[in-house]
């Protein structure tokens, strides 16, 4: 009789232990998945940030070029090639 009770207690403890182990595995899996999601999100944000910085740099360069061209066009004399380049650039900006 006592052996039967001990067997039942062991089986009950095993069931509780298995439940705890499954819960730990599930939580561990959730943490791993969340870590991967965060890593991919961070990579995506980093790429967008780099593209934004590149775009800002290009806009700054274009604005400097526009200012330089405005100065060239305001002059009474200069090289014809500079004048044509600046004329086309400003036409592009005005579109």
N, C-alpha and C positions, 0 to 999 in steps of 0.2 A: 504494500500500500504506500509506504513511504517512498519507494522507488518511483512509483507512478506519479506521486505528487512532485518529486524532484524533477522527473522528466518534463512534467507539465510546466514547472517553473523555469526550467532551462529553455524550453521551447518558447515560452512567453518572453523571457529575456532576449532570446535570439531575435524574435519578431520585433521587439523594441529596438534592439541594436541594429537590425537591418533597416528599420525605419529611419533611425538617426543617421546611419551611413548614407542612405539614399538622399536624405535631406542635405547632408554635407556635400555630396557629389553635385546635387542640383544647384546649391548655392555657389559652389566653386565654378560650375559651368556658367552660371549667370555672371559671375565676376569676370571670367575670361571673355565672354561675349561682350560685355559692357566695355572692357578694356580695348578690345578690337574695334568696336564701334567708335569709341573715343579717338583711337589712333587714326582711323580712316577720316573721321571728321576733322581732326587736327591737320592731317595732310591736305585735305580739300581746302581748308581755310588758309593754310600756308601757300598753296598754289594760287589761290585767288588774291592773296595779299601781294605776292610777287608780281602777278599780272597787273594789279592796280598800281604798284610802284613803277613798273615799266611804262604804263600808260601815262602816269603823271609826269614821268621824266620826258616822254615824247612830247607831251603837251607843252611842257616848259621850254623844250628846245624849239618847238614850232612858234611859240610866242616870242622867243628871243629872235628867231629868224624873221618873224613878221615885223618886229620893232626895227631890226636892222634894215629890212626892206623899206619900211616907211621912211627911215632916215635917208636911204639911197634915193628914193623917189622924190623926196623933198629937195634934194640937191639940184642945182642948175646944170651941173655937168657931171659926167661919169661914164663908165664903160657901158656899151650897148648890151653886152651879155648879162651884166648885173641887172640892168634895167628890165630886160625881157624876163629874166628869171623871177625877179620880184613882182613884175606885173602878173605873171601866171600864178605865183604863190598867193598874192592878195586876191586874185579872182577865185582861187580855190577856197580861201577863207570866207569870202563873201557868199559862197553857195550854201 
